[in-house]
Amino acid sequence: MAEQKPLILVTNDDGITSHGIRTLVELMQQLGTVVVVAPNSPQSGMGHAITIANPLRLYPTDIFADVIAYECSGTPADCVKLAKHHVLKDRAPDLVVSGVNHGGNTSISVLYSGTMSAAIEAAIEGIPAIGFSLGDFTRQPDFSHTHEHILSITRNVLERGMTKGTALNVNFPPRGSEPLKGIRICRQANAKWQEVFDERRDPHGRRYFWLAGEFVNYDTHAEDTDEYALANNYTSVVPCQYDLTAYAMVDELKNWNL
């Protein structure tokens, strides 16, 4: 009897019609049986939001040839929840992959990222998961240089498994004149967006704001971060977990007069 292929759930936050998810679907078809549940519109920056005050809509689509696919009105986390508990209720996926995101998700961006929130939601469900992101913000990004590393990382996860409750945050630099140097296992850089709110007036004189700012990296001299890897033409891999407990602080708090 032929061995059953791994079941791979594909999702994203850029929407089901994005170039990045098509890239990921085509690559995952080389490794297993693919099912897609993805947002029907862009959900970037939604973080780990879930829909609780509105109904969720889920419709089948034939956007991908020979692939069972659904478009969902909810967030990336909603998509994983619906896939696990409704679409795939008779068989849990062996892996969840999210992306390939159009734009990077390094350092603090992992907390805001819908791409990574889908992967973290899978980790919460005990499913191995990977979020893939390309740090290219041009209108027509080239994903072709990411293919080899996506397949390599995914094969390793399928073969070796992962610690429960964890997900991999994988980022690629934009395609350059030189091939990628390799894959580096990293930590999340100590970096953040320094926000500025651009205040403007609409035609009626009412105030409104655009979020702007600049990215500040406080780890510029460290060579073990995701930001360093990308700046030096490597693919970065950061293992993430949803447990946000600051364990180093636990004993200290026990000494407080609370």
N, C-alpha and C positions, 0 to 999 in steps of 0.2 A: 504493500500500500504506500502510495506517494506521501512524503512528509508534508504536513500542512505548512503553507507559507506564513510568515509573520503577518499579523494584521496591523497595519500602520494607519493611524488617524492623522490627517493633515488639516491644519487650520492656519489662521493668520490674523492680522489686525488691519491690513491694507484693503481688505475686501476680496471677495471670491473672484473678481475679474482681474486682479493684479497680475503683473508679469512674474513677480516673485513666487507666488503660490503655484503658478503653472510650472515654473522651473522645479519647484520642490516635488510636485506631483509626478512629473516625468522621471525624476531621479528615484523617487521612492518606488515606482513601478518596477524598477530593476531589482528591488530587494524584497518585495512582498506584495500582499494584497492591500490596495489603497482604498480608503473611504475618506471623503472630504466633508467636513462641516465647517463652514466659514461665514463670516459676516456678509450681509448683502450690501454693505456700504463701508467706507473707511472708518476705523475705530482707533486710530492712532492716539496715544496719550491717554487712553481710558484706564490704564492701570488694571487693577483687579476688580473693577466694577462689575456688579451683576444686576440684572433687571428684576425688580421686585414690585414695582408699581404699575407695570404695563404688561400686557400679554406678550408672549414670545411667538413669533411666526417662523415656521420651518417649512420650506418648499423644496422638493426635488428639482434638480437641474441637470441638463445634459451638456453643460459647458465643457466637461472633460470627456474625451472619448474613452469608452469602456471602463469608466470609473463611477462608482456610486457616489453621488455628491448632493449636498443640501446647502441651500443658502438660508441664513438665519438672521432675524431682525435684531438679535442681541449683540452682546459684547463677546470678545474672544473667550473669556471665562464661561459665559453662557454657552458658547458653542461646544466647549469640552464637556460641560455638565450634560447638555442635551445628548451629545454623542454617546457618552458613557451610559447614561441611565435610560435613554429612549431608543436612539438609532441602533446602538450596538449592545442592547441589553442582554442579548443571548450569548455574547462572546466579548470579553474585555479585550481592548487593543493591547498588543504587545509593546507598542511604542506610540507616543504622540510627538509629532514634529510641527513646529510653528514657524511661519515665514514663507519665503525668505523676505525679511522686512526691507522695505525701501528706506534706508536710513539706519544709522548705528544705534546700538543699545548698550553702550559701555558705561562703566562707573555707575553713578547714581541713577542714570536713565532706566536701569533695570526696575526701579520702583514705579516708574510712570508707564512703562512699556506694556501695551496690550499684547505684543508678541510674546514677551516673557511671562506675562500673567497667564496666558493660555498654557504655557509649559509648566508653570508653578501649580496651576489648577490640576493638571495631570499628576504632578508629584503628590499633591494632597490626596489624590485618589489611589496612590500607590503604584502609578504607572510610570515607567521610564520616559523621560521627555527631554527634548532639545529645542531651543529657540535659536534660529539662524537669522542674522541681520547683516546687511551690507551697508557700510558707511559711505554711501554715494547718494548725494542729494540732487543730482542732475535729473532732468525730466525723463530721460531714457537711459537708465543705468544698465551696465553690462554685467550680467551675472555669470558669464561663462567661466571665469577663472575660479569660481567657488565650487564647481561641480566635483572635482576630485576630492577635495577636503570634506564636502558634505557626505559623499559616499563612504569615505574612510571612517569618519567619526560615527556615522550611523551604523555601519557594519560592526564596529567595535562595541557599541551599546547593545545591539541585538545579540552579539555573541557572548559578551561578558556580563551584561546586566549592569545595574546601578544600585547604589545604596538607596533604600526607600526614603522618600521624602526629599529627594534631590532632583535637580534639573541642570542641564548644561546650557550656559549662555555663550553662544558662539558668534563671534563677530569677524567680518572680513573687511580689509581695506578696499578702497576702490581699485578697479583694474588699472594697472600701470604699464609702463613699457617693459618691466621685468616681471617674470613669474613670481608667485608667492614663494617666500623663502622656506616656509614650513608652518608647523603648528606649535604654538606655545601654550602650556598650561599656566594660567595666570591667577592673580587675585584682582578683585575689583579696585580700580584706582580711586584714590581720595580726590575726587573731582566733582564739580557741580556747576549748574547754571547760575550765574549771578543775574537775577531777574531785574528788568527795568520795565515799568509799565508806561507805554507811550500814550499820553492823554490827548484826545482829539475831540472835536465837536462835530455833531451831525448837522445837516442843513437846518434843523430846528433849534440849534444852539445847545442841544443836550450833550452832556459828556459821555464819552465811551473810551474804552482802553484796549490797546493791543499789547499782548505779552511779547516782550523782546528781551534782549540781554546778551551776555557772552558766556562762553564756556571757560571755566577756570580750573586748571589742573594743579593741585597742590603736591602731586607726586612726580614732578618733572625729572627728578634725579633717580627715581626708582626704576629698575629694569625688570621687575617681576609683575607689572601691571598690564591690564588689557590695553590701556592707552599707549604704553610703550610698544607693545607688540604690533599694534596697528600702524603706529608711526614708523616702524621699521620693517613694514611689509610682511608681517606674519599674520596668520589667523590666530585669534585669541580664543581660548576656552576657559571659562570660569565656572566652576561648580557652585550652584546656588541652592539655598534651602529656604523653606517658608517659616522655619522657627526663628523668630526675631529676638528671642530672649538674649539679653546682654548678661551672659553667665558670670563674667568677671565682676559684675555689679551686685550679684545676689548676696554674697557674704557681707559686702560693705553695707547694704541696706539692712541686714539683720542687726547691725550695730547702731542703727539710728534709733532715736527715741520717738518711735511712732506710736 
